[in-house]
Every structure is written in structure tokens, then in C-alpha cells.
Amino acid sequence: MSVESTSAGQGAGVLLVEDAPEGRAHVRLLTLNRPERRNALSPDLVRALTDAVEQAGKDAGVRAIVITGAGDKAFCAGGDLGAPSGDGFLAMHEDRGAFVDLLRALRFSTKPTVACVNGLALGGGFGLALACDLAVASVDAELGTPEVKRGLFPMMIARLIYETLPRRAANELVLLGEKVQGARAKELGVVNDVVDKGAVRARALDMASALAALSPAALSLGRRAMMRQLDMPFDVALPYLRDQLTLNLQTEDAAEGVGAFLQKREPTFTGR
């Protein structure tokens, strides 16, 4: 099924939503659909993508999310500097806050996410790829933060960059406006895999299918716990994670997984 997503009645068509693409059950594909603007993040697209991620999190039929860009040139070229924004300084500031909401929605989603980087991923688009749990890129994809060359600094995605990359490599990107691609992107941990252009979508969907086959309950509890404990002191994080394990052990999926292991069969997970 393929449908067009809207945000509060606006931005029709800026985001395409597809369930179980190419026969992959429990996978939702979200496609940034502004190829004429290299899938740049307009306010409408940011809101539509945030809504779609949140809706997928509430849908029991969805177990993994893939985010990609329309066309074959760009995943997302970053913020759309030419897009109409709010009226006045404060309204423009609030529009930027919508991107913060998107990053938070991705970080605390109950469903794991895969970035399918099929081309340029620059600025906010680079941040979008880093915000996903896993990422696969085409061999010709370029990822980075060139905005410093335009007198801007990648403020809102800096946290993600410095969480993901070694400090010197992060400095190279944000201070010099450099880009990485191919083997270098994988070496730095920017992406998990690099494949030929024609195989990038299938590889990302394969990753999502592998996630969808696992326990939804374990993944939901686990990924949220991992994100939350990142900011905790060590002595606070350990008892918190102990409590999360206790919750995990009470799920039906945990009982099914252990039972299937003992019975030497494949488990059937329900997310309960």
C-alpha cells in the first residue's frame, strides 16, 4: 500500500508512506518526496516526517521503519533555505524547533529505524541519517556538513555528530565543511554498510526485515533504555538497566524466545 502523508492538511505529497514494500512484512517505508529540491527539509516535510514516525510507533503492525529520499541523487540535502518560513523572527525560531521534535521522535521511537542513504546527505539530512539506528549508503553517497562554508554552523545536529564520530573526524566535518563517502563513511561509523547504487534500497529493507523478525517488545524496551541511559551517571544507569531487564523478562516475547531456544525451533514473537 502506498499513500501520501500530509501534515495538518498541508504539504500534501512531500512524504510518501508505504507499508510492507516488496513483500517485507511489518516494515514501513517513509520517502522524502521533494526530488526537485534534493529532498530538502521544508517545514511541511519536517512536520509530516515527525507525524509519520510517531504514527508508526503507535501501529502494532509496524516493527521497523526505513527512511529514504525520492529520486537517485539525494537522500536529503539538508534544510531548505529557500522554503517559506514563519512570519517574523520568533516564528522562524519555532519552525526550527520542529526539527528538534523530529530528532526526538526518532530517538525515542518505539520502533527501530534504518536510513537508506541513496545520495547526498548534507546538513540536516546528515543529521537525519545519524538519528536513525542503522544506516546503509550507496557507494556514491556523500555525507557531511558543508554549511560552515556558507557562514552557518551545524548546531542542531552537532550532538549527533559528536556522539557518532571520533572527535577529530567530527571536527574535520563541522569545522572544515568536509564530506565523507564510501569506505571512509563506513570506517567512521557514519553508516553500517556501503553498497552499489542499485542495491541500496534492497539492503536497507533487508536490514529492516531482520529487525522486524525480532521481538518487538525487546527492541522497544531495549532501544529506549539504551537512549535514556546515555545521559545517566554510571551508578544511576546500572540499577536503571537492571529494572529494565526485569521488565523485559516479564514479557511474553521473552518467554517465547527462551522456550523456542530450548525446543530448538524458531520463535514467534507477538510484541507482548
Protein Blocks (a to p, Z undefined) as FASTA:
>chain_A
ZZdddeehiaihkaccdehihhighiacddddbfknoopacfklmmmmmmmmmmmmmmmk
bcbdcdddedjkbfbgcjafkbccdedjklmmmmmmmmmmmmmmmmmpcbdcddddfbdc
ehjlmmmmmmpmbdcddfkbccdjfklmnopacfklmmmmmmmpcfklmmmmmmnopace
hjllmmnomambdcdfklmmmmmmmmmmmmmmmcfklmmmmmmmmmmmmmpcfklmmmmm
mmmmmmmmmpmklmmmmmmmmnopacddehZZ
